[in-house]
């Protein structure tokens, strides 16, 4: 998965938007005003930070060298994933989707209903 594919996938979710609140080179993907993914899409190697259930986050870190605690984020809830070909694209996509779902599930019920229109 390259930068264009990662960006396209992040934006494929209902209500997803790309913002640049930190620096112009850091893409911040949000839903309902809450972050679910961050990436410097021009970085080499490509990395993305994703929200994750704490226990799963630890298991993923122990099992995969390309997954480390979130860079400049709450290490308990965020992982930074290096997209260097060592993880299958499907796994990266599942982690992005899980991150999106965690954020959506924490939104107010009315906002979640608004997003219940799949775009993908």
C-alpha positions as CSV (number, residue, x, y, z in Angstrom):
1,X,0.0,0.0,0.0
2,X,1.4,3.4,-1.0
3,X,0.6,6.9,0.1
4,X,-2.2,7.5,-2.5
5,X,-3.9,4.2,-1.6
6,X,-3.7,4.9,2.1
7,X,-5.1,8.4,1.7
8,X,-7.9,7.1,-0.6
9,X,-8.8,4.3,1.8
10,X,-8.9,6.6,4.8
11,X,-11.2,9.0,2.9
12,X,-13.5,6.1,1.8
13,X,-15.3,5.9,5.1
14,X,-18.5,7.7,5.7
15,X,-17.9,11.2,7.1
16,X,-14.1,10.9,6.8
17,X,-12.2,14.1,6.1
18,X,-8.5,15.0,5.8
19,X,-7.2,18.0,7.7
20,X,-3.8,19.5,8.4
21,X,-3.9,20.9,12.0
22,X,-0.3,20.3,12.9
23,X,1.8,20.9,9.7
24,X,1.0,20.9,6.0
25,X,2.9,17.6,5.5
26,X,0.9,15.7,8.2
27,X,-2.4,14.4,7.0
28,X,-4.9,14.0,9.9
29,X,-8.0,11.9,9.0
30,X,-11.0,12.6,11.2
31,X,-14.6,11.5,11.6
32,X,-17.0,13.6,13.6
33,X,-14.1,16.0,14.4
34,X,-12.1,13.1,16.0
35,X,-8.8,11.7,14.7
36,X,-8.7,8.1,13.5
37,X,-5.5,8.2,11.5
38,X,-2.4,10.4,11.1
39,X,0.3,10.1,8.4
40,X,3.1,11.9,6.8
41,X,2.2,10.6,3.4
42,X,5.4,11.7,1.8
43,X,7.6,9.9,4.4
44,X,9.8,7.0,3.5
45,X,9.0,4.5,4.8
46,X,5.3,5.3,5.0
47,X,3.9,5.3,8.5
48,X,0.4,5.7,9.8
49,X,-0.7,6.1,13.4
50,X,-4.0,4.4,14.3
51,X,-6.3,4.1,17.3
52,X,-6.5,0.6,18.8
53,X,-8.0,-1.3,21.7
54,X,-5.3,-1.4,24.4
55,X,-5.0,-5.2,24.7
56,X,-5.0,-5.7,20.9
57,X,-2.5,-2.8,20.6
58,X,0.0,-4.7,22.8
59,X,-0.6,-8.0,21.0
60,X,0.1,-6.4,17.6
61,X,3.3,-4.8,18.9
62,X,4.5,-8.1,20.3
63,X,3.7,-9.9,17.1
64,X,4.9,-7.4,14.4
65,X,8.1,-5.4,14.3
66,X,6.4,-2.9,12.0
67,X,3.9,-2.0,14.8
68,X,5.1,0.2,17.6
69,X,3.5,2.4,20.3
70,X,2.0,5.6,18.8
71,X,4.5,8.3,18.0
72,X,3.6,11.4,20.1
73,X,0.3,9.8,21.0
74,X,-1.2,8.0,24.0
75,X,0.8,4.8,23.8
76,X,-2.0,2.8,25.4
77,X,-4.5,3.6,22.7
78,X,-2.4,4.3,19.6
79,X,0.0,2.3,17.4
80,X,2.2,3.6,14.6
81,X,2.4,1.2,11.7
82,X,5.3,1.2,9.2
83,X,4.0,0.2,5.8
84,X,7.1,-1.4,4.4
85,X,5.6,-4.6,2.9
86,X,6.2,-6.7,6.0
87,X,2.4,-6.6,6.8
88,X,-0.2,-7.6,4.3
89,X,-2.2,-4.7,2.8
90,X,-5.4,-6.4,4.1
91,X,-4.1,-6.2,7.7
92,X,-3.3,-2.5,7.3
93,X,-6.7,-1.9,6.0
94,X,-8.3,-3.8,8.9
95,X,-6.3,-1.7,11.4
96,X,-7.5,1.5,9.6
97,X,-11.1,0.3,9.7
98,X,-10.8,-0.7,13.3
99,X,-9.5,2.7,14.2
100,X,-12.3,4.4,12.4
101,X,-14.9,2.2,14.1
102,X,-13.5,2.9,17.5
103,X,-13.8,6.6,16.9
104,X,-17.3,6.3,15.4
105,X,-18.5,4.2,18.3
106,X,-17.4,6.9,20.8
107,X,-19.4,9.6,18.9
108,X,-22.9,10.7,20.2
109,X,-25.7,8.4,19.0
110,X,-27.2,11.0,16.7
111,X,-23.9,11.5,14.9
112,X,-23.4,7.8,14.6
113,X,-26.8,7.5,12.9
114,X,-25.8,10.2,10.4
115,X,-22.7,8.1,9.4
116,X,-24.6,4.9,9.0
117,X,-24.4,5.4,5.2
118,X,-21.5,3.3,3.8
119,X,-19.5,5.2,1.2
120,X,-17.1,2.3,0.4
